[in-house]
Each structure stands twice: as structure tokens, then as C-alpha cells.
Amino acid sequence: MVREYAGGLVALGLRRGDTVAIMTANGPAFRFVDTAAVHIGAIPISIYATLPPHDIAWILENADVSVVIAEADFLPVLEQARSVGARPFSLVSLADTGGDRRMADAIADAPHDFDFDAAWRAVRPEDPVTVSYTSGTTGNPKGVVLSNGAVLGSLDALDQVTGTVEGGRVISFLPMAHVAERMFSHYRGIRYGLTLTSCPHPSLVPQYLTDVRPHYVFSPPRLFEKLRSAIEARSAGAEPAAVATREAIATGLEVIELQQTGQPVPTELSDRYHHAREQVLTPILAKLGLDQVEVALTGSAPVPPGLVRFFLALGLPALEAWGMSECTAFGSINRLDDVRTGTVGYPLPGLELRLDEDGEILLRSPFLMSGYLNQPELTAETIDSDGWLHTGDIGSHDADGRLQIIDRKKELIISAFGKNMSPSNIEAKLKEASPLVGQAVVIGDSRPYNVALLVLDVEVAASTVGGPTRVEELVGHPEIVAAIDAAVEAANERLARVEQVKRYVLLPDEWLPGGDELSPTMKLKRRPISDKYAETIESLYSA
């Protein structure tokens, strides 16, 4: 199939060094087109399905794209992008109709003299394998150029940390524009011969987990938060099975707490935990389809330490990692035999990491990005003359040298009294306090105290009250109001006085990936949120 698609791409006029945009769901079609493009030396670029037309047009212009290949569902938004963009492009449909041309016709028109083997043998390690556009939480997305050599080097470094089961199973469900998904499933699958199952939509992941029983799982924390909520909901009753589940989890958390603080686990507790895992916890993982997982990796957004501890208590080998597109997705990761919650462990083998004077994390390695596409000035600002990538993230080291992520450099809150605070740390405490809190944004920069905008997890809220499912009704439900009040109070008890949330509002809104408030990768768009809810924020300070 890759050979056929490669011939089709050549028939479309694509040659070595040309860019080609791909807009598909996570599925086989993407993998054929992307892999074929790499084999002829072209540069595939995935586009987030949730981007508005003007952002798509900007990417196509920035990347000098002349050919866009898409599934039928995405043809309308691409037509809109064509109408607002200055750069003309050919729209190729993977369906039977639509677009300027069908991919099937291009494959049929492949040149008879096209030498597939000569094409892929001419590809060099320094050639770009993709351009990954950052999700654009501030300003236009930036095109991160990643080379074949950088991707292979990063994959081998990750393999040294996590290992690889021969023929291991992995589910791919995030958009392929998400660089960590590309690395963990697509490229890793090719490099190590994994058995990869594409899940077309995140809502289907629970079903796919039980069907596939993967060896490797990667997801931002949201999936794990949903799974934890489901487990807690099932164990909330007074039935013997529910009581046994709560007791087993409590036993597991007790063991993990001792291990995390470097204390010995008493024999009696160890025996009790072994029995709990055998009788209760492993069956829970089996019911979720997670009982054969070798590595469950989470990152790409702030990860509450309690979330990792919860799954460690169940017996899931959960690891928090940190990285960014500019370092080929993964920079620092916990080790399977040395997990410390609240940290992202140690740098990948072959990667140098140090902290600048202000705490900014600096990286240097052979598998950094080649630069930002067509933005040499920004590249020079980001990678200094000594080869250090300035990440924009603030970090610290624990006593054993593990990296702890504090926050984005530009997002730290400095109160009116000069106190520096991490909003993501406060937000994590709020989300940990109750599964009802789907999203939280803390505001307090140059202010006398912190306030918060809270958004419900509608699914959890509806299940809690057993009634309405509309968010407008749920936010005013007495049981929900009381639970959120209690959650904010519980979170404040775990925060320093200056960090505590003095006032908050529960918004009658849902925040969806790719919307006004969240990037396609579920990162908070702080500036747009502040602008959109400016009146609400001011009311919290004037009340």
C-alpha cells in the first residue's frame, strides 16, 4: 500500500523536499499517506481537525503547501481555508467524491518509471520527516521541523528507558498532529514492529482498551482522570464489592505513600496489598483492558501527582513524562524501577538538561528540532549559539536530581505583593479535590488574591445527581454546588495561604478541545480565556 500511495503522490507532482498536508481521522489512511510521503522524501504535515479555517490557511501558507490530502469529513473546512487563504493548493480527496482530484485516480496515474526503492534510499537522516505545528495557545502555530535522525534518536533513547515488547500492542487515538502520539504510536510502531490499532475518536477508547488489551498506553491526564472517576463511581456504594474495592485501593495507596517517601513497607501491609491486587485490583485493571500494560505514559499537560499515585496503587506501571515538540516530544521521564510522583524523572539518555539562573529548563541533544519552519529569527531566539534549547518551562530538581515542572515561564502568577506562584499547581489541587472539576483556571497576576474559573465534568456531574445532563442545569444543582464548595475548601487546605483561591465561579459552559478555551491537545488557552471571561473575572474581584 505504501508503494502504491507513493506512486500516487508522485503523480500529484510531489517531489523530494515538497510539503504535503494531511487532514484525516486517526486511521489507516493517514498512515499510508504519511509513510508514503516520507519514502519519496516529501514532508508530511498533519492538521488538527478542530482548527478554524484561518489557522489552517496560515499553516498551509507558512509551509508552502501545494497539495492537501483529506478525508471527506474535512473537505468543507479546507474549502473554507482556501477561500480565506492567499496560497492556492490542490485538494485531493481520499473518498470517492469531492475535492479537486481523487487519491485513487492519482494512484492509478502513477508514473510507470517511478523507482520507489531509489526514492526511499535517497532519504537522509538530516531530511525532515515532518513539520509539527504547535497547538497555538498564544498566537499563530509554529512549525517545528523534525528530522529522520532526530526522531530515530529519540525513539531509541525512549526504548532504553521503557523497553519494547516484541510485537507489542498499542492503541493510537489522539490526532496525528499531536507530536507525542506520532512518536509513541506511529513512528514507534514502524521502528519496533508494534501491532497498532487506530481508534478514530477518544470517546471510543474504553471499548478499544478492552478489545485490544494494549501493552503500551499514552495519553494526556484527561483519559486517566476519566478512568479514575469510573472506578470511584463503581466503588461508591455500600455493596460488599464496592467496600472491598475501596479498601483495596486504600491499601494500595498506603503502600505507594510509604514507597514514595522512602519508608519500608511492613510485611503485614505488603501481604495485604498482594492479596488486594490478586483479588480486587488486577481484576479492575482487566475490566478496563489495562491488565497487560507494560508502560502507561502520561504528560503533555499538567499531571496531578495524586492521579499517578492512584494508578500505581492499582498496580498499573504509570509514568509521568515531560517534553515538547521542539525536543521530539520526550525530554524527561520517570523510570519503571524509580517512579517519583510529582516529578518527571530524569532526562532521556543522550539528552543534556540544566536549569538557567531563573529556573528555565534548557535542553541540548542530537534529537532537537532542526528549527521553526521559515522562521529563522524565532529559531535563533529559541536555540542559542551553544545549542541549548530554551524551553520556556520553569523547573527545579529534587534532592536526587529528578526534574520537577513548576510552570510555563510566561504563565507564573506574581501577586500584587510580589509572591511568585504556579497556576498549574493550584489548578491541579482543585482538580484532584473532586472528579466534578473538569477544568480549572486560576487568575491572580498583579492581583491581591487568587480567583478561579471552574468548569464541570458534565458526565461525572450528571452521574452524581442522577438527573439532568445539561450543564446549565447542573451548575445550579444543590448537590453539585455543595460538592464544588467542599472541593475548593479541600484544595485550599493543601495550598499556602497566599496560593489559596478566595473566590470562584462555576461556569455554565463546556470547554472542548480546539475551542476558545482549550487547544487541540487540551492545553489551557489562558489569554483567550482571560479575554472571554474578563467581566466574570472582574466581578470576582469587585464582589
N, C-alpha and C positions, 0 to 999 in steps of 0.2 A: 504493500500500500504506500509506503514512504517513497519508493522508487516512482510509482505512478503519480503521486502528488507532486514530486519534484519535477517531473516532466511537465506537468500542468503549470507549475509556477514559471518555468522557463517559457512556455507558450504564452504566458501573460506578460512576458517581457522582462521578468525579474532576472537579475544577474548578481554576481558576487558584489557585496557591499551595498546593495539596494535594501531599503527598508520595506517591510510589508506589515500592515496592521491586521490583527485577528480579533474578531468580536464573536465569541461563541459562549455557550454554557460550558461548564466543566464536563467534558466528554471526549469520546474518541476522535471526533472531527478536529478538535483543537490539536490533539497530539499528532495526528497525521500531517496537518498543515505546518505546525511549528517545527517538527522534526525534519520535514522535507525542506523547509526554508534553510535550516542550519546546514543541511547536506549540500546545498548549492552555494553556500557562502552568503546567502541573504540574511537579513537581520529581522527576525520576527518581533513584533511589539503587541502585547495583549492590552486590550482596552476594557476598563471596568464597565460592566453593563449598566451601572447606575449613574454614570456621568451624564451631565446635561450636554446638549448639542454644542454649545460654545466651547466647553472644555475639550470635547472630542476634536473639534476643529482646530483648537490650539495645538493639541498633541500632533495631529496629522501635519500641520504646518511646521512645527518645531522639528519633527523627524523627517521632513521631506518625503512623506509617504505618497506614492502614486497609485498603489493598489491596496484595497481593503477587502478582506475576505470575511464573510459573515454568514451566520445562520439567519433564517427567515425572520425570527423574532426581533432581530436588531437592525433590519433594513430600514424601517421607518425613522429611527433616531439618526442613523447615518445619512439618510436623505436630508434630514433637518440640518445636520452638521455641514453637509455640502452647501446648503443654502446660506449659511451664515459665515462659512469659511472662505478664505481667499484662494486656497490651493485646490485645483481640480484633482480628482482622483477617480480611478475606475473601481466601481463597486461590484464585487464578484460574489454571487450567491452560492451557498452550499446546498440550497434547496433546489427543487425542480423549476421554480419560477422566481421572478424578481431580480433586482439588480441590473447591471449593465451586461452581465455575462454570467453563465453558469460555470461553476468549477468543473462539473462533469464534462462540459464541452471543451474546457481548456485541457483537461487530461487527455481527451480524445485527440486534441490537436498537438500533442507533444511532438517536438521535432524528432524525426527518425534518427538523426545523427547525434542526439543528446547522449553524452557519455556520463552516466550517473557516477560511476566509480572514480573517474578522473575528477569530477566536481568535488566529491567529498574528500578525496585525498589532497586536494589543494587547500583545504581549510587549515588555518594555522592556529596555534594556541593563543596568539595575541588578537585574533579576529573576534569581533563582538559576536556573542551568542544570543543576546537580547538587549533591548533597552527597556528598563523597568521604570515606569513613571510613578513617582511617589504620589501618595493619595491626595496631596494638596490641602492640608489642614490650614495652610496660610498661603495665599497667592496661587499662581499657576503651578501645576505639577512640574517637577524637574525630571528630566530623562537621565536615569542612571545607566551608563554603559557598562555592561559586564562582559568580560571576555571568556572564551572557552577555557583558557588556563586558570583564570580566577575561580570559575565555577568548579572545575575538577579539583583544584587545590583545596577549596573549602569543603567539598564533599568528602575528600579523603581525610581531612582534619576531623570532620564530624564523625566519620566512621571509626577513627581511633578512639573516640570518646564513647560512642553508643554501641559500636559493633553492628554487624548486619547478619541477620538470619538468612541463609541461602533460600531463595525463593520466597522470602518473607512477604506477607500480605500487608497492604496499606490502602486506606481509603483516601481519596482526594476529593474534597468538597468545596474548598474555598475558590474564589475566582483565580484564574491562572495569571491575572495581572498582579496578584499578591506574590511578592518575590519569595517569601518563605515557603509558600505552597509549591511554587515552581521547583525550589531547591529540594524540599523534603519528599515530594512525591514524584514529580515529573522527571527531573534530572537524576535524582537518586534512583528512581526506578530503572532508568536507562543504564546508569553506571553500574548498578549491582544486580540487575536482573530480577527486580522485585515484581510480585504479582499485584498489579494496581487496578483498583476498582474505582471508577468515577461516579460520584454522587452528584446529580445535577442541581440539587438545591439543599441548603443547610437544614431545612425542616425535615428532610428525609434521613438525616444522619442516624438517628436512633435505630431505624429499621435496617439501614445498611450495616451498622455495627453488629447487630445480632445475626445478620446473614453472612457477613464476611469474616467476623471474629479476627480483626487485624492484629498483626504483630507490632505495628507502629501507628501512632496517632499523633498528629499535630493539630493544634487549634489555639486561637486566642482564648483567653479565660472564659469567654461567654458560654461556650459549649459545656465546659466543666461546671460552671455555675448552674446551668440548666440541669445537668445530670445530678448534681448535689441536691438541688431543690426537689427533684423527682424522688430521690432516695429518702429525703427527710419527710416528704409528704406521705410516703408509704409507711413510714415508721412513727407517724404522729398519733396513732390510736392507742387504745388500751388492750387490743388483742394480744395474745401471747407472742405471736410472730413479730408484732411491732415493738413490743417491750424487749424482746430478745435482740432485735436489730439495734435499738438504741443502746442497750447495754454493751453489745459487741463493738459498736463504734466508739463508745466511751472508753472501753478497754484499749482499743487501738490508739486513740488519741492520747491516753495516758502513757502508753509505750513510746509513741513518737515524741511526746514532750520530753521525756527522760533522755531519749537518744539525741534530740536536738540540743539539749543543754549539757550534753557530755556526761550524764549520770548513768550508773549501771541500772539495768532492768532486773528487779528481783526475780528469782526463779519462779515463784508462785504466779507473778504477773505475766511472765513470759509464757508459762504453761497455759494460763487462762487465755492469753492472746492467740496462741497456737490453736487452741480449741475453738475460739471465736472465729478465726479465719477459716478453719476447716468446715465448721458447721453453719456459719452465717455469712461471713464477709466474702469469701470466694464465690459462693452461690449468687450473691448480689452482683458481683462483677460478671459472672456468667450470664445472668439475666440481662445485663446491659450489653453483652458482647465484648467485654473487656478482659476476660479471664486469660487470654493468651497474649496480652500486650507485653512486649519486651521493653518498650520505651513510650511513655506518654509525655510529649513535649508541649509546653505552653509558653507563650510570650506574645510579642507584637503589640501588647497593650499592658498597662499596669496589672500585676497579678497579686491579689491579696494573699499574704502568707498562709492564712487560715485555710484557703482553698487547697493549696498544695498539701498541707498537713492532713486535711480531711481524706484525700485520696491515698496518701501514704498510709494512713490508718487502715484503709480498706485493703491495702496490700498492692495497690497499683504503683508501678515504678514511675512516679510523676517527677518530671524535671522542669524547672524554670530556666529559660534561656533568654538572652538579650542580644539584639543586633539591629541592623538596619540595612536598607537596600544597598547603601554605599559600601558595606563590608560583605556583600554577597549573603545577606540575611542573618548569618550567625556570627557572633563575636565572642560571647562568653556563655558558659553553660555549666550547670551542676553535673557532678559525676554520679554514676549509678551507685558507687560504693561510698559516696561522700556528699549526700544531699543536705543542704542547709537552707531551710525556708527563709524567705526574706532576702535572699541573695541570688545572684545568677552565676555563682560558682567562679570558675577560673577561665581565662582566655583559651580559645581553641589552640591546639598545637600549631606552632608556626606563626602565631599572631602575637605581636607585642602590644601591651596595653599599659598606659600610665595616666596619671591624673595631673592636669595642669594646675597652676597655682590657685585658680578659682574653683578647682574641683571638676573641671570639664574633662570628660573621658576622651583620650586621644588613642588612636589605633594606628598600627603600621604592620603591613603584611603583604605577601605576594598576591593575595586574593582580595585586594581592594578594587573598587571600581576604576575603570580607565579614566573616568571623568563624567561631567554632565554634558549631554549631547548639545553641541552648538552653543555652549555657554562657558567659554574659556575663563572669563573673569570670575564667575562663581566657582569654577573648579579650583582656581588658584586661591580663592578665599578659603576653601574647604580643606584642601590638601596642601600643607605648607612645603617649603623648599626642601625640608628634610624627610618628606614622605609621610608625615603624620596627618592622619585624617582627624579633623576637629568635628566631633560628633554632635555637639550642641546639647548633649546629655550631661547632667551633673551626677557624679558618683562618689563613693567612698569605699574603703576596704575594711573588712572586719579584722579581728586580731590574727586570723590565719591567712589573710590575703585574698579572701573571696570578695568579689565585686558586689556592691550594693548600689542599686539605681535610686537616686533621690528624685530627680525630675528633669524635665527639659529646662535648659539654662534660661530660655526666654519666658518660661511659664512660672517660675518661682514667685510666690507671693511675698512682697515686702510690705508689712503693715505700716500704718501711719506712725507707729512708734519704732520702726526700723527693724522689726523682727522678720527674719527670713523663714519661710515655711514652704513645704511641698504640698501643692493642692492635691496631687495624685495620692499622696499618703493619707490625707484626710478623707478623700473620696473612697479610698479602699476600705477605711474603717467604717464608713457609712454603709457600703455595700455588704461588708462582712456582717454587719449587725442584723440584717434581715434580708431574706431572699426576695422580699417585696420590692426592694430598691433595685430597679433595673439599671438606672444611670444616675449619676450624681455629679454636679459641677459646683465647685467651691469658688467663691469670689471674695476677695479681701485685699487686693493690691492697693496700697495707699489709702486704705480704709481703717476705721477704728476697730473693727471686728470682722469676723468671717460670717458670710451667709451662704446658703446653698439652694440650688435648684435641684429638685428630685423628680425623677420620672419612674413610674411604676413598671414592674414586670407584669404586664396585663395578664398573662397566662397564670402566673402564681397567684395574683390578686383574685382573679375570678375563681380559682380553685379554693382559695382560702375562705371566701364568703359563700361559695356555692350558689352564686346568683348572677348578677349582671356581668356582661363581658365588655361593655362599652367603657372606655377609660374615663369618660366624662362622669359616669355614674359611680365608678369605683373610687375615684379620688375623694368623694364626699361620704363614702360609706363609713359609719361609725367604727366598725371593727378595723378597717384599714387605717383610718385616721389615728386611732389609738395605737395600733401596731407601729406606724411610722414614727409617732411621738416617742414611743419606747425605744425604737431603733436609734434615733438621733441621740437620745439620752445615753444609751449604752455606748454608742460610738464616742461621745464626748468624755465618758469616763476613761477611755483609753487614750485620750489626747491631752497634751499640755494645755493649760488654761488659755494661753494665747492662741492656740490652734482650734479651740472649740467653736462649733457652729452655734451662733447666738440666735439666728432666725433662719427659717427656711420656708420654701413654698413647694407644695406638691402639685406639679403641673398637670393639667388635663390633656396632655399630649403624649404621643408615642414618637420616639426617636428611632429612625430606621437607617441602616447603612446606606450611605450615598445621599442622605437627605441634608437638610440645612444644618443639622447638629452633629452628625457622625460621618466620618469618611467611609469609603467602601470597606476599609479594614477595621472599622469600629473604633477609630480614634476620635476623641472629642475635638470638635472644631471650636476652640474656645473663643476666638474673636467673633465669628458669626453668631455664636450663642449669646455673647455679651451684647452684641448689637440688636439681635432679635428680641431679647428679653430685657432690654435696657430699662423700660418703665417698671417692670416687675422687680428688677434688682434695686432700683432707686426706692421703690415702695418699702422694701425690706429694711432700708437704712433710715427712712423717714417715719416709719411706723412708731 
